[in-house]
Amino acid sequence: MLTINYWEQILENRKKIDYIKWILCDKYVAKQFANKIGFKTSKTIQLVKNPNHINFNLLKTDFKNSYVIKPTDMCDSKGVFLMKNNFNLITNIQITQNEIIRELETIRSKVHQQYYMHELMFDYKIPFKGFIVEELILDKNGNPPSDYKCYVFNGRVFLIANTYNRTITFNTKTNTFEQQFNSIWMTRSGIPLPFTMIKSNYKYSNKLEKPDGFNKMITLVEKASSILERHCRIDVYLVDGEVYFGEFTFFGGAFLHTKFANTLLGFKWLLNQDNININTNNNNQKLKKILKKIVPSFYNKVE
């Protein structure tokens, strides 16, 4: 179905079999690949199947209780803990290691399809349903850095969404955790867009300055886009002028966008189609081989 709406295009593309998109949705594999193509990445401390396998003693002694835990497979910040001195910096709530384990086990037992966007490609198979433990990266003020979501098409950055002040609060009426953040979008040149691009908390400012590392970010992101030959939202963090990889997002939550944003991005995607034919595209075949060498032996296999 041909549509100009970006969110509807994402929903259609999740049905197309594409190993490269499927495996790069895994946070561990994506990090290894990003490191190979020039991005800085946070140190991976552990990769585990079950939360009770996490070595909290190591995190206490060698990493001073500063670390990140997140599922390798889920989206929407589900199950993410940014821990510093026993506080989750996302919720600003103190939490013990046993409580972290229980929460992760509960999340895993109750996970629903809304936390996946790539399960349709290979009959609901996910590369690995585990957890990755990483070093915590903070800026010079000791805060989690804001992230830059780069929408890339055909080897070039089209738009950038800078999100910051991300928090998760508990809604006592709905008995659920709700995520909030501020956002401002800009062009490839760093010019802020005066149009409201996201439904809530859009913060336009005409005095926006390019952060340190902005040009390096453009170079690295466009290199990755040229290799992938697919539309992708490449998320990165700028920390004191360095570009740290966040994730490859092929199925972002565009339902949060305004109609204007989804029309603009959707039209751009129609003009820059993904090159996903594995059988006729030599670059796809080479990239698939590279990724298969990165994938741990215990991950699920698909063809």
matplotlib code that plots the C-alpha trace (Angstrom):
import matplotlib.pyplot as plt

x = [0.0, 1.5, 1.2, 3.0, 2.5, 5.8, 4.3, 2.2, 5.4, 7.2, 4.3, 4.4, 8.2, 8.2, 6.7, 9.5, 12.0, 15.4, 18.1, 20.2, 17.4, 16.3, 19.8, 20.7, 17.6, 19.6, 21.4, 24.5, 25.1, 24.4, 27.1, 29.7, 29.0, 28.9, 32.3, 33.7, 32.6, 34.1, 31.6, 32.6, 30.6, 30.1, 32.0, 30.0, 30.4, 28.1, 25.7, 23.3, 20.3, 18.7, 18.8, 20.0, 23.2, 24.2, 27.4, 26.4, 29.5, 31.6, 29.5, 30.0, 33.8, 35.0, 32.3, 31.4, 27.7, 27.5, 26.1, 23.3, 21.1, 18.7, 17.1, 18.9, 15.6, 12.9, 12.1, 10.4, 13.0, 11.3, 13.4, 16.2, 18.1, 20.6, 22.1, 24.3, 24.8, 21.8, 19.5, 17.9, 18.6, 15.6, 13.0, 15.2, 14.2, 16.5, 16.3, 18.2, 19.7, 17.0, 14.3, 16.1, 16.1, 12.5, 11.4, 13.4, 11.9, 8.4, 9.0, 10.2, 7.3, 4.7, 6.3, 3.8, 4.2, 4.2, 7.8, 8.9, 8.8, 10.8, 9.1, 7.1, 10.2, 11.0, 7.8, 8.0, 11.6, 13.9, 17.7, 18.2, 15.9, 18.6, 20.1, 23.2, 25.1, 27.2, 29.3, 27.3, 28.3, 27.7, 28.5, 31.0, 28.2, 27.5, 24.2, 23.0, 23.7, 20.9, 20.6, 20.5, 18.2, 19.4, 16.9, 19.0, 18.1, 20.3, 23.6, 22.6, 21.1, 17.8, 16.6, 17.9, 15.7, 17.5, 15.8, 16.6, 15.2, 14.0, 12.1, 9.8, 7.2, 4.6, 1.0, -1.0, -4.3, -3.3, -0.8, 1.7, 5.1, 4.9, 7.9, 8.3, 11.0, 11.6, 12.6, 13.8, 14.4, 16.9, 18.3, 21.5, 23.2, 21.9, 19.2, 16.2, 12.8, 10.0, 7.3, 6.0, 7.4, 6.3, 3.0, 4.2, 7.0, 8.4, 10.9, 11.7, 14.5, 16.1, 19.2, 20.3, 24.1, 25.8, 27.2, 30.8, 31.2, 28.2, 30.2, 31.9, 28.4, 27.2, 30.2, 29.9, 26.1, 26.3, 29.0, 26.7, 23.8, 25.8, 26.8, 23.2, 21.5, 18.3, 16.4, 17.2, 17.1, 20.6, 20.6, 23.8, 25.0, 27.4, 29.6, 32.2, 32.8, 32.8, 30.2, 28.8, 26.6, 23.1, 21.2, 20.0, 16.2, 14.5, 11.0, 10.9, 7.7, 6.5, 3.0, 4.5, 5.1, 2.8, 1.0, 3.3, 6.5, 5.1, 4.2, 7.6, 9.5, 7.1, 7.6, 11.4, 11.3, 9.2, 11.9, 14.7, 13.6, 15.5, 17.9, 17.1, 17.3, 19.8, 20.1, 20.9, 22.8, 26.4, 26.7, 23.9, 25.5, 28.9, 27.2, 25.2, 28.4, 30.1, 27.1, 27.0, 30.6, 29.6, 26.5, 27.2, 26.9, 23.9, 21.7, 18.7, 19.6, 17.5, 18.0]
y = [0.0, 3.3, 6.0, 9.3, 8.9, 8.0, 6.0, 3.9, 3.3, 2.0, -0.4, -1.7, -2.1, -4.2, -7.0, -7.0, -9.8, -8.1, -9.8, -6.6, -4.6, -7.5, -8.2, -4.6, -4.1, -6.1, -3.6, -5.7, -6.5, -2.9, -1.7, -4.1, -3.0, 0.7, 0.4, -1.3, 1.7, 4.4, 5.3, 5.4, 3.0, 2.6, -0.4, -3.6, -5.2, -8.2, -9.9, -12.2, -14.3, -13.8, -10.8, -13.0, -13.6, -10.0, -9.6, -6.8, -7.3, -6.4, -3.3, -2.2, -2.7, -1.9, 0.5, 2.3, 1.4, 3.4, 1.3, 0.8, -2.3, -2.7, -5.5, -6.3, -6.6, -4.1, -0.6, 2.5, 2.5, -0.5, -2.1, 0.5, 1.4, 4.2, 3.5, 5.8, 5.2, 3.0, 5.6, 5.2, 8.5, 8.1, 7.8, 9.4, 6.6, 4.6, 0.9, -2.2, -4.9, -7.4, -4.9, -4.5, -8.2, -8.6, -5.7, -7.2, -10.6, -9.1, -7.2, -10.2, -12.4, -9.8, -8.3, -7.6, -7.0, -3.2, -3.5, -5.1, -3.8, -6.5, -9.7, -10.1, -10.5, -14.1, -15.5, -13.7, -14.8, -12.3, -12.5, -12.7, -12.1, -11.1, -8.1, -6.0, -4.3, -1.2, 1.5, 4.7, 7.6, 11.1, 14.6, 16.9, 18.0, 14.5, 14.3, 11.8, 13.4, 14.5, 12.3, 13.2, 11.2, 11.5, 10.6, 9.5, 8.7, 7.5, 8.3, 11.7, 13.2, 14.8, 15.9, 15.7, 15.5, 16.5, 15.0, 15.9, 16.0, 12.4, 11.2, 8.3, 8.9, 6.6, 7.5, 6.4, 6.7, 4.3, 2.3, 2.6, 4.3, 7.2, 8.6, 12.3, 14.3, 17.7, 17.9, 20.3, 19.3, 20.8, 20.5, 18.8, 22.2, 22.6, 25.2, 24.6, 24.0, 26.4, 23.9, 21.7, 18.2, 16.2, 16.3, 17.1, 19.3, 20.7, 23.4, 25.7, 28.2, 30.4, 30.8, 27.2, 26.6, 23.6, 21.4, 20.2, 17.2, 18.1, 17.9, 14.7, 13.3, 14.1, 12.5, 9.2, 9.0, 9.5, 6.9, 4.4, 5.4, 4.8, 1.3, 0.4, 1.6, 1.7, 4.5, 4.5, 6.8, 6.6, 7.7, 9.1, 11.0, 13.9, 13.8, 16.6, 16.6, 12.8, 10.9, 7.9, 5.4, 4.8, 2.6, 1.9, 2.5, 1.2, 1.3, 4.5, 5.6, 8.0, 7.9, 10.6, 12.9, 15.5, 15.0, 17.6, 15.7, 12.3, 13.8, 15.4, 12.2, 10.0, 11.9, 11.9, 8.1, 7.6, 9.5, 7.4, 3.8, 1.1, -1.1, -4.4, -7.0, -9.4, -11.5, -8.8, -6.3, -7.2, -4.6, -6.3, -9.7, -8.3, -6.5, -9.6, -11.6, -9.0, -9.0, -12.8, -12.8, -10.4, -12.3, -14.5, -18.2, -18.6, -16.1, -17.3, -18.2, -17.3, -17.3]
z = [0.0, -1.1, 1.6, 2.3, 6.0, 7.7, 10.5, 8.1, 6.0, 9.2, 9.9, 6.3, 6.3, 9.4, 7.4, 4.8, 5.4, 5.9, 8.0, 8.3, 9.8, 12.0, 13.5, 14.0, 16.1, 18.7, 20.9, 21.5, 17.8, 16.8, 19.2, 17.9, 14.3, 15.1, 16.8, 13.6, 11.5, 13.7, 16.5, 20.1, 22.2, 25.9, 27.4, 27.5, 30.9, 30.6, 28.2, 30.0, 29.4, 32.8, 35.2, 38.1, 36.1, 36.4, 38.4, 40.8, 42.9, 39.9, 39.2, 42.8, 43.0, 39.5, 38.3, 41.6, 41.2, 38.0, 35.1, 32.6, 32.3, 29.3, 27.4, 24.1, 22.2, 23.4, 22.4, 24.1, 26.9, 28.4, 31.2, 31.0, 34.2, 34.3, 37.7, 39.8, 43.5, 43.6, 42.0, 38.6, 36.9, 34.6, 37.5, 40.2, 42.5, 44.7, 43.9, 45.1, 43.0, 44.0, 42.9, 39.6, 39.1, 40.0, 37.7, 34.7, 35.3, 35.5, 32.3, 30.5, 31.6, 30.6, 27.5, 24.7, 21.0, 21.4, 22.6, 19.3, 15.8, 13.9, 15.1, 11.9, 9.7, 10.8, 12.2, 15.6, 16.2, 18.1, 17.9, 21.7, 24.6, 27.1, 28.9, 28.3, 31.1, 30.1, 31.6, 32.4, 30.2, 31.7, 30.5, 32.2, 34.6, 35.7, 33.8, 31.2, 27.8, 25.5, 22.4, 18.7, 16.5, 13.0, 10.2, 7.3, 3.7, 0.9, 2.8, 4.0, 7.1, 6.5, 9.9, 13.5, 16.6, 19.8, 22.8, 26.4, 29.9, 29.5, 32.6, 33.5, 36.2, 37.8, 37.0, 40.1, 38.2, 35.4, 37.5, 34.7, 34.1, 31.6, 29.6, 29.0, 27.2, 25.5, 21.9, 19.2, 15.6, 13.2, 9.7, 8.7, 9.2, 12.7, 11.9, 14.3, 12.7, 13.8, 13.0, 15.7, 14.9, 17.9, 19.7, 23.2, 24.6, 21.4, 22.4, 19.5, 19.9, 17.2, 19.4, 19.1, 18.9, 17.4, 20.2, 20.2, 17.9, 15.6, 12.4, 13.4, 14.2, 10.6, 9.1, 11.1, 10.7, 7.0, 6.6, 8.4, 6.2, 3.1, 4.3, 5.4, 2.2, 4.1, 5.8, 9.5, 12.5, 13.9, 17.5, 19.0, 22.1, 22.0, 25.1, 25.4, 21.7, 21.2, 19.3, 21.1, 19.4, 20.8, 18.4, 14.9, 14.9, 11.8, 13.4, 15.5, 17.4, 14.7, 16.3, 18.6, 15.6, 14.3, 11.0, 9.4, 10.5, 9.3, 6.0, 5.5, 6.5, 4.6, 1.3, 1.8, 2.2, -0.9, -2.9, -1.3, -1.3, 0.8, -1.2, 0.6, -2.1, -0.7, -3.9, -6.3, -4.1, -3.4, -0.7, 1.2, 0.9, 2.2, 5.1, 6.0, 6.2, 8.4, 10.8, 11.0, 12.2, 15.0, 16.2, 19.2, 18.7, 21.1, 19.2, 17.3, 13.7, 10.6, 6.9]

ax = plt.figure().add_subplot(projection="3d")
ax.plot(x, y, z, "-o")
ax.set_aspect("equal")
plt.show()
